[in-house]
Amino acid sequence: MCLAEKTTTSEPSRTSLPGGGKLFDHAGSVTTLPPSTTPDRLRLAFFGLPLAALLLERDGHDVVLCSVSRTDAPGLRRARRLFEDRVLVRPDVQASTFRERLEALEPDLVVSWFWTTRLPMKLVEIARLGGINVHPSLLPRHRGPDPTTWAILLGDEESGVTVHRLAEEYDSGNIIEREKISIEPTWNAWQLARALDRPSLRVLRRTVQNLTTNGRLPEIPQDPALATDAPFLDDEASAICWSWPTQHVLRHVRALAPAPGAWTEMNGSVVTVLRAAVAPVVPKVLRPGEATVMDDQALVRTADGAIVLLQAEIDGEPAAAPRLAELVRSHAQSAFDVQISQE
């Protein structure tokens, strides 16, 4: 998921969760926090992209540690000016020295927002209120590192963000709050990720403030029967299979755009398709995977129709529609050499 300053999506609706103000431990049993255990401001150990840490500090909380997940993270310079030596870029969270430093800081809460590796529970348990994370999907659907890709790949009509407890098993902790958005049918994975940026910040800030104000959070355990995985697709799984139906091919292209991209091969060149559309005419003489040029555009036959290639990369170089049409014309047999199964 990207970090974006602006989004064109409509305002998501808030989804309230049951729980009656009760707090569940990781096993699902009910516990409560006495009001006296929560001060007016929380001491936060932050992990992830620094924009959220800056906003939480602005909200009146005390960010005692700001661990940043990327060297090129947006907001890193501002974070260094504000937090000074409290900023650590890609620290070794497994190191005993890191754990000792965190213990000395005595945080109230561990907060994760786009932290890219697993946080050991021995670190989370240092904080007296445990830890929370924001995940860019409606958990328990699409657990894992690439939920926006899978939301588009599987044709989901809605997505959202989930605040959940950090637990031993990845993305499995109790759900605290969610916000939903509708997925526009033309979005690629990057556009969906942009649309989720602001809701993710909003629910995170609201959750931390609710804990500060009320000393408790509504939580419900996830239903394992509804859980799905969202792993990164490897290179082979990113390849286009032209025996798929047209809409399946288009979802595959959008799900992997702009990176790593859905790819195929043509005349020895790797063509990474970044944008495509349903072809207005289906050249029935072609078989799935074969291509032709119509109106100076490259068309490729699918199982039940054809698509137009609008934007791509050819061996890593940008290629608009005319260049793609030229590549098709240069192919002696006017057919893609697809290096994957056509079943």
C-alpha positions in Angstrom: 0.0 0.0 0.0 1.3 3.4 -0.9 1.3 6.6 1.1 -0.6 9.3 -0.6 -1.3 12.9 0.4 -4.6 13.1 -1.6 -7.3 10.7 -2.7 -10.2 11.0 -5.0 -12.3 8.4 -3.3 -15.5 9.3 -1.6 -15.7 9.4 2.2 -15.8 5.9 3.5 -18.5 4.8 6.0 -17.4 3.9 9.5 -18.2 0.4 10.6 -18.9 0.0 14.3 -18.0 -3.2 15.9 -19.7 -4.9 18.9 -17.9 -5.4 22.2 -19.6 -3.1 24.6 -16.3 -1.4 25.6 -14.8 -4.7 26.7 -11.2 -5.6 25.9 -10.3 -9.1 24.8 -7.0 -10.8 25.3 -5.3 -12.8 22.5 -7.2 -15.9 23.5 -10.6 -14.1 23.2 -11.4 -13.9 26.9 -12.8 -10.7 28.3 -10.7 -8.3 30.3 -11.1 -4.6 31.2 -8.7 -1.8 31.9 -9.4 0.3 35.1 -9.7 4.0 34.1 -6.8 4.9 36.3 -4.4 2.9 34.1 -4.8 5.3 31.1 -3.2 8.8 31.4 -4.2 11.9 29.5 -1.6 11.1 26.9 -0.1 7.8 25.9 3.6 6.9 25.5 3.8 5.3 22.1 6.4 3.1 20.6 5.8 3.6 16.8 6.8 1.3 13.9 6.2 2.0 10.3 6.0 5.1 8.1 6.6 8.3 10.0 3.5 10.4 8.8 1.3 8.5 11.3 3.8 9.1 14.1 3.9 12.8 13.3 0.1 13.0 13.4 -0.1 11.0 16.7 2.3 13.4 18.3 0.2 16.3 17.0 -2.8 14.7 18.6 -1.1 15.1 22.0 0.5 11.7 22.4 4.1 11.1 23.3 6.0 9.2 20.6 8.9 7.8 22.7 10.3 5.8 19.8 9.8 6.2 16.0 11.1 3.2 14.2 10.9 3.8 10.4 10.4 0.9 7.9 11.9 2.6 4.8 14.9 4.8 4.2 12.9 6.8 1.6 9.8 7.1 3.8 7.7 10.2 3.2 8.0 12.5 6.3 11.3 11.1 7.5 13.1 14.5 7.5 10.2 16.0 9.5 10.3 13.1 11.9 14.1 13.6 12.5 13.6 17.2 13.2 10.8 16.6 15.7 11.9 13.3 17.3 15.7 13.7 16.9 17.4 10.6 18.4 14.1 8.9 18.9 14.1 8.0 15.2 15.5 4.7 14.1 15.6 3.7 10.5 15.1 -0.1 9.9 16.3 -1.1 13.3 17.0 -4.8 14.1 13.9 -5.6 16.2 15.3 -9.0 17.0 18.4 -7.5 18.7 18.7 -7.7 22.5 19.9 -4.1 22.6 16.8 -2.9 20.8 14.6 -4.7 23.3 16.5 -3.2 26.2 16.1 0.3 24.8 12.3 -0.3 24.4 12.0 -1.6 28.0 13.8 1.5 29.3 11.3 3.7 27.5 8.3 2.1 29.3 5.8 2.6 26.4 2.1 2.4 27.0 1.2 1.1 23.5 3.0 -0.3 20.5 1.6 1.2 17.3 2.3 -0.3 13.8 1.4 1.5 10.6 2.9 -0.1 7.4 5.8 -1.7 9.3 7.1 -4.3 6.8 8.4 -7.1 9.0 6.9 -9.1 11.8 7.2 -7.5 15.2 8.2 -10.1 17.9 5.5 -10.5 20.6 8.2 -10.1 23.2 8.5 -6.5 22.1 4.7 -5.9 21.9 4.3 -7.3 25.4 6.7 -4.7 26.8 3.9 -2.1 26.4 1.4 -2.3 29.2 -1.5 -1.9 26.8 -0.1 -4.3 24.1 0.0 -3.3 20.5 -2.2 -2.4 17.5 -1.8 -2.4 13.8 -3.7 -1.0 10.8 -4.1 -3.5 7.9 -5.3 -2.4 4.4 -8.2 -4.9 4.1 -11.4 -5.9 5.8 -9.9 -8.6 8.1 -10.0 -11.6 8.3 -10.2 -11.3 4.4 -6.8 -10.9 2.7 -4.4 -11.5 5.6 -0.8 -10.9 4.5 1.5 -8.5 2.8 -0.4 -7.8 -0.5 -4.1 -7.3 0.2 -4.8 -4.6 -2.4 -3.5 -6.9 -5.2 -5.7 -9.7 -4.1 -8.8 -7.5 -3.6 -8.7 -6.5 -7.3 -7.5 -9.9 -8.5 -10.5 -11.6 -6.9 -12.9 -9.0 -8.1 -13.9 -7.7 -4.7 -16.5 -4.9 -4.8 -15.4 -3.3 -1.5 -12.3 -3.0 0.6 -11.2 -1.1 3.6 -8.9 -0.9 6.6 -8.9 -2.7 9.9 -7.4 -1.8 13.3 -6.5 -5.0 15.0 -4.5 -6.2 18.0 -0.9 -7.4 17.3 -0.8 -11.1 17.9 1.6 -14.0 17.4 0.0 -15.1 14.1 0.2 -12.6 11.3 -2.9 -10.3 10.9 -4.9 -12.5 13.3 -5.4 -10.3 16.3 -8.8 -9.1 17.6 -10.6 -6.5 15.4 -11.0 -3.1 17.0 -12.5 -1.0 14.2 -12.9 -1.0 10.4 -13.8 1.4 7.6 -15.1 0.3 4.2 -14.8 1.8 0.8 -16.2 0.7 -2.6 -13.6 -0.4 -5.2 -14.0 1.4 -8.5 -14.0 -1.1 -11.3 -11.2 0.7 -13.2 -8.8 1.0 -10.2 -5.4 -0.8 -10.2 -3.7 -1.9 -7.0 -1.9 1.4 -6.6 -5.1 3.4 -6.9 -6.8 1.2 -4.3 -3.8 1.7 -2.0 -4.1 5.5 -2.4 -7.8 5.4 -1.6 -7.0 3.5 1.7 -4.3 5.9 3.0 -6.6 8.4 4.6 -9.0 5.9 6.1 -6.1 4.1 7.7 -4.8 7.2 9.3 -8.2 8.2 10.5 -9.0 4.9 12.2 -5.6 4.7 13.8 -5.8 8.2 15.3 -9.4 7.5 16.5 -8.4 4.2 18.1 -5.5 5.7 20.0 -7.7 8.6 21.2 -10.4 6.3 22.3 -8.0 4.3 24.3 -6.7 7.5 25.9 -10.1 8.8 26.7 -12.0 5.7 27.7 -9.2 3.4 28.9 -10.7 0.5 26.8 -11.4 -0.6 23.3 -14.2 -2.6 21.7 -12.7 -5.8 20.3 -14.0 -9.0 18.6 -12.0 -12.1 17.7 -11.6 -12.8 14.0 -13.4 -15.8 12.5 -10.7 -18.1 11.2 -13.3 -19.7 8.8 -13.5 -16.4 6.9 -9.7 -15.8 6.7 -8.0 -15.7 3.3 -4.3 -15.2 2.5 -2.8 -12.4 0.5 0.8 -13.3 -0.3 3.0 -11.6 -2.9 2.7 -13.2 -6.3 5.9 -14.6 -7.6 7.1 -14.1 -11.2 5.4 -17.2 -12.6 2.1 -16.3 -10.9 2.3 -12.8 -12.4 2.3 -14.1 -16.0 -0.8 -13.7 -18.1 -2.6 -16.8 -19.2 -4.4 -15.9 -22.4 -6.8 -18.8 -22.0 -8.4 -16.9 -19.1 -11.7 -15.1 -19.8 -11.3 -11.4 -20.7 -12.4 -10.0 -17.4 -10.0 -12.3 -15.6 -7.1 -11.0 -17.7 -8.1 -7.4 -17.1 -8.3 -7.9 -13.4 -4.9 -9.6 -13.4 -3.4 -6.6 -15.2 -5.0 -4.1 -12.9 -4.1 -6.1 -9.8 -0.4 -6.1 -10.6 -0.2 -2.5 -12.0 2.0 -0.5 -11.9 4.4 -3.0 -10.2 5.5 -5.7 -10.5 3.2 -5.8 -13.5 1.4 -8.7 -15.4 3.7 -10.0 -18.1 3.8 -12.1 -21.2 6.4 -12.8 -23.9 6.4 -11.9 -27.6 9.1 -12.7 -30.1 11.7 -13.0 -27.3 10.7 -9.8 -25.5 9.1 -9.5 -22.1 6.0 -7.4 -22.4 4.7 -6.1 -19.0 1.1 -4.9 -19.5 0.2 -1.9 -17.4 -3.1 -0.9 -18.9 -5.6 -2.7 -21.2 -9.2 -2.6 -22.2 -11.9 -4.8 -23.7 -11.5 -4.9 -27.5 -14.5 -3.5 -29.5 -14.0 -6.3 -32.1 -13.1 -9.9 -31.5 -11.0 -11.4 -34.3 -12.4 -14.9 -34.1 -9.9 -16.3 -36.5 -7.3 -15.9 -33.7 -6.7 -18.4 -31.0 -6.2 -17.4 -27.3 -2.7 -15.8 -27.0 -2.5 -14.7 -30.7 -2.5 -11.0 -31.5 -3.2 -8.7 -34.4 -3.3 -5.0 -35.2 -6.5 -3.1 -35.7 -6.8 0.7 -35.9 -3.1 0.9 -35.0 -3.7 -0.9 -31.7 -2.5 -4.3 -30.6 -5.3 -6.8 -29.9 -4.8 -10.1 -28.1 -7.3 -13.0 -28.1 -8.6 -14.3 -24.8 -10.8 -17.3 -24.0 -14.0 -15.5 -24.7 -13.0 -12.2 -26.4 -10.0 -10.0 -26.9 -8.3 -7.1 -25.2 -6.5 -4.0 -26.4 -3.0 -3.3 -25.1 -2.9 0.4 -24.2 0.3 0.8 -22.1 3.1 -1.5 -21.3 6.8 -1.9 -20.9 8.9 -3.9 -23.5 12.0 -5.3 -21.8 11.7 -2.6 -19.1 11.2 0.3 -21.5 8.0 2.3 -21.6 5.7 1.5 -24.6 2.5 3.2 -25.5 -0.1 1.7 -27.9 1.6 2.6 -31.2 4.9 0.9 -30.0 2.9 -2.2 -29.0 1.2 -2.3 -32.4 4.6 -2.1 -34.0 5.9 -5.0 -32.0 2.9 -7.1 -33.1 3.5 -6.2 -36.7 7.1 -7.2 -36.5 6.2 -10.7 -35.3 6.2 -13.0 -38.3 3.3 -15.1 -37.1 1.4 -12.4 -35.3 1.2 -14.4 -32.2 2.4 -14.1 -28.6 4.8 -16.7 -27.4 3.2 -17.3 -24.0 5.5 -19.2 -21.7 2.8 -20.5 -19.3 0.1 -23.1 -19.3 -2.9 -22.3 -21.5 -5.2 -24.6 -19.5 
